[in-house]
Amino acid sequence: MNSRDWTLEDSYRATHLMHLDVGDSAQVYAAFLVYMDLTEVRKWKEVVGVSCPELQAVLLEAREKEGEAAQMIFPLPSHRSIKHREYETFTLHLCSDWLKHSDRTEFFSVNR
């Protein structure tokens, strides 16, 4: 990330992610860092935090470019791991839940 001053908008973003109340402050912080990278460095569009109570995590939904399919990103702090079976379970659950409430195309990735 470039070295710029912390802004009021950055504070709002961090506060919004914290208020999703997932109970894991390290994961929320990881989500905030990924959020900042996607919006400020990579210039992704429509980046929003989504609470996932089943995983006790904040997921990020974003589009790399306008008009492209939305992607769901699961930011993990470096000390947290996820087993392949857990990943399959949550992607199946989230995929069906996500598609029920939208017309989005699903794509899941794990960032570390």
TAZIKA-V140168 format. One record per backbone hydrogen bond with DSSP energy under -1.0 kcal/mol. CO is the residue of the C=O (numbers start at 1). NH is the residue of the N-H. If there is no record, write none. Layout:
co=CO nh=NH
co=CO nh=NH
This chain:
co=2 nh=4
co=7 nh=11
co=8 nh=12
co=9 nh=13
co=10 nh=14
co=11 nh=15
co=12 nh=16
co=13 nh=17
co=14 nh=18
co=15 nh=19
co=17 nh=20
co=18 nh=21
co=24 nh=28
co=25 nh=29
co=26 nh=30
co=27 nh=31
co=28 nh=32
co=29 nh=33
co=30 nh=34
co=31 nh=35
co=32 nh=36
co=33 nh=37
co=34 nh=38
co=35 nh=39
co=36 nh=40
co=37 nh=41
co=37 nh=42
co=38 nh=44
co=45 nh=63
co=48 nh=61
co=50 nh=59
co=52 nh=56
co=52 nh=57
co=57 nh=52
co=59 nh=50
co=60 nh=73
co=61 nh=48
co=62 nh=71
co=63 nh=45
co=65 nh=68
co=71 nh=62
co=72 nh=109
co=73 nh=60
co=77 nh=80
co=83 nh=87
co=84 nh=88
co=85 nh=89
co=86 nh=90
co=87 nh=91
co=88 nh=92
co=89 nh=93
co=90 nh=94
co=91 nh=95
co=92 nh=96
co=93 nh=97
co=94 nh=98
co=95 nh=99
co=96 nh=100
co=97 nh=101
co=107 nh=72
co=109 nh=74
co=111 nh=76
